[in-house]
Amino acid sequence: QVKGAILDAVDDGLLQMNPTRKVTIKGKEPREKKIKFLSVEELKRLVGTLECKNEINWDWFIVFVAKTGLRFAEALAVTPADFDLNNQTLSINKTWEYKKSNPKFQPTKNSSSVRKIKLDWQMIGQFCPLIANLPQDELIFVEKEKNGKYKRVFNSTVNKFLERKCIEADVPIITVHALRHTHASILLLEGVTMHSIADRLGHANVTTTQETYT
């Protein structure tokens, strides 16, 4: 805009010459935008590469986030007590402060983030035997050290794991947070209302959901 105004001023005779003629504008090339979600078929291919065994691992964590749309810290904070297997619901009422050297439970992002979400029958069937013998108030996805303290979990570590799985599945490389976007996008595709998606994601208002997904 500034360049256009100066060139107009030169053309109109207001300036005798362009004072910026030899100016060099420095800057960086814009970063390539990251893919923020997968399509239904791409998600199926990704899930097909996961090694979901008889005990909890990061493969199960990827499935869990993709099927619930939870934030990273919310998913880490899930305990067996949060599952209501009879009513097929999951309570989200806390987060795990994974960024600190001595991690602990923290409140959710906001009051709207405290919620109950429905789980499909397949997920209930998968997780029921996985958590059956675990203490009710202990984390499902975070291992403990020999001294009884929880091991530190880094977002970058899980993202690297997911990156390897994306490459193996031949789908765009995404982050764990992009699984949340994928979850919401699939719900939108299936005709779920924006208000229902906002409630499930724990957004404070539906405007946030609309601005992100429409």
Residue pairs with C-beta under 8 A, 6 or more apart in sequence:
3 20
6 15
6 18
6 19
6 20
7 18
9 15
10 16
10 17
10 18
34 173
34 174
34 175
34 178
35 172
35 173
35 174
35 178
36 174
36 178
36 181
37 174
37 178
37 181
37 182
37 185
38 46
38 171
38 172
38 174
38 178
38 182
40 186
40 189
42 169
42 171
42 172
43 66
43 171
43 182
43 186
45 169
45 170
45 171
46 62
46 66
46 165
46 166
46 169
46 171
47 62
47 63
47 66
48 169
49 165
49 168
49 169
50 59
50 60
50 62
50 63
50 165
51 57
51 59
52 59
52 60
52 63
52 126
53 59
54 129
54 130
55 130
56 130
56 140
56 141
58 141
58 158
58 161
59 165
60 130
60 141
61 75
61 141
61 158
62 161
62 162
62 165
62 176
62 179
63 126
64 70
64 75
64 78
64 123
64 127
64 141
65 72
65 75
65 176
65 179
65 180
65 183
66 179
66 182
66 183
67 119
67 120
67 123
67 183
68 75
68 90
68 117
68 119
68 183
69 117
69 179
69 180
69 183
69 184
69 187
69 200
69 201
70 78
70 92
70 180
71 95
71 109
71 113
71 177
71 180
71 202
72 98
72 155
72 158
72 176
72 177
73 95
73 96
73 97
73 98
73 106
74 92
74 94
74 95
74 108
74 113
74 202
75 141
76 95
76 96
76 98
76 139
76 141
76 142
76 153
77 94
77 95
77 96
77 105
77 106
77 139
78 90
78 92
78 139
78 140
78 141
79 136
79 137
79 138
79 139
79 140
80 131
80 134
80 135
80 136
80 137
80 138
80 140
81 136
81 137
82 90
82 91
82 92
82 93
83 89
83 90
83 119
83 127
83 131
84 90
84 91
84 116
85 124
85 128
88 118
88 119
88 120
88 121
88 124
89 116
89 117
89 118
89 119
90 116
90 117
90 119
91 115
91 116
92 108
92 113
92 114
92 115
92 116
92 117
92 202
93 108
93 114
94 105
94 106
94 107
94 108
95 105
95 106
95 107
95 108
95 109
96 103
96 104
96 105
96 106
96 139
96 142
96 153
97 103
97 104
97 105
97 106
98 142
98 152
98 153
98 154
98 155
101 152
102 149
103 142
103 150
103 152
103 153
108 114
108 202
109 202
110 202
110 204
111 204
112 202
112 203
112 204
112 205
113 202
114 202
115 199
115 200
115 202
117 200
130 140
131 140
134 140
138 144
139 150
141 153
142 150
142 151
142 153
143 150
143 151
144 150
144 151
145 151
155 176
158 176
159 175
159 176
162 174
162 175
162 176
162 179
163 173
166 172
166 173
166 174
167 173
174 182
180 201
181 212
181 213
184 197
184 200
184 201
184 209
184 212
184 213
185 213
187 196
187 197
187 200
188 194
188 197
188 213
194 206
194 209
194 210
194 213
194 214
195 206
197 209
197 213
198 205
198 206
198 208
198 209
201 209
203 209
